[in-house]
Amino acid sequence: MSSMDVKACVFDVFGTLVDWRGGVAREAAAFLQKHGRNAQDAEKFADAWRARYQPAMQRVRSGERPFTKLDVLHRENLEEVLPEFGIDIGQVAAADLDDLNLAWHRLDPWPDTVAGLTRLKSKYIIAPLSNGNVRLMIDMAKHGGLPWDAILGAEVARAYKPSPETYLRTAEVLSLSPGEVCMVAAHNSDLAAAQKCGLKTAFIPRLHEHGASQTTDLKPEGTWDWTASDLVDLAKHLGV
C-alpha cells in the first residue's frame, strides 16, 4: 500500500500509545493502601474502572445524555468503583478522588512511542484521535513527551469513537479528505470504524495492554492498509 496520499496520522492513545493499565494500577495501589485496602488489588481496580469506560460513553453516543468530556465520565465511574473495593466514598477526601482521577493524565508511553511519533512527525501531521478530552491529552503529552502537532479527538469532534462523526470531523478540522488521514490503533474495532469512514488504517499490536492474559487484539483482524510491530516499524512502512 502506498503512503503517497497520506498527509496526517492520527492515533488512538489509551493502549496504543500509553500503558493505561499499568499507570492507573500504580496510582491505585497507593490510594488503596492509604485507605486501608490491599494494594495488591490495584490491577483489579484499574480493570474495574476501565470496564465502565465504554458503557459511560455509550450513554453519550445514544443521546441519553449530552456530550460530556471523559474527565467527568472517569470521575463518575471512579465513584461507582470504590464500593466494590470496600471503600466508603463519604470517608474519602474530594482532593484524593480528584488526584486519583488525574492518574489518566499521567500515563507512561510505551517504549517505542516517542521515537515513533517523532519520526512520523518529520513527514506527517500527527495528532491524537482519542476519546480523551483536550486537557487530558495535553497533560499526558507533557508527562510523556508526546510531540503532537495538534490535539484532536472526541472533545473537538463532540462525539465519541466509534461514531463516524469522530473520524470525519477530525479530517475536516485538518482540511483533509478522509483518505488523506491514517488512523493508527491497537484495536481492530477502532480501525474498522475508521475504515468505514474512508480513512487509511494501520494496526499496531499491544499484546500486554490488558495484562499478561490478554486475549483480544493480538493480531490484525481486518484488511488494514498497514500492520507494523510498533510505531518505529510503522514509520519505516510509511517512508520515514
Secondary structure as UniProt FT lines:
FT   TURN            4..5
FT   STRAND          8..11
FT   TURN            15..17
FT   HELIX           20..34
FT   TURN            35..36
FT   HELIX           39..41
FT   HELIX           42..51
FT   HELIX           53..61
FT   TURN            62..63
FT   HELIX           70..81
FT   HELIX           82..85
FT   HELIX           89..91
FT   HELIX           94..101
FT   HELIX           102..105
FT   TURN            111..112
FT   HELIX           113..121
FT   TURN            122..123
FT   STRAND          125..130
FT   HELIX           134..144
FT   STRAND          152..153
FT   HELIX           154..157
FT   TURN            161..162
FT   HELIX           164..173
FT   TURN            174..175
FT   HELIX           178..180
FT   STRAND          181..185
FT   HELIX           188..196
FT   TURN            197..198
FT   STRAND          200..203
FT   TURN            207..210
FT   TURN            212..213
FT   STRAND          226..227
FT   HELIX           231..237
FT   TURN            238..239
//
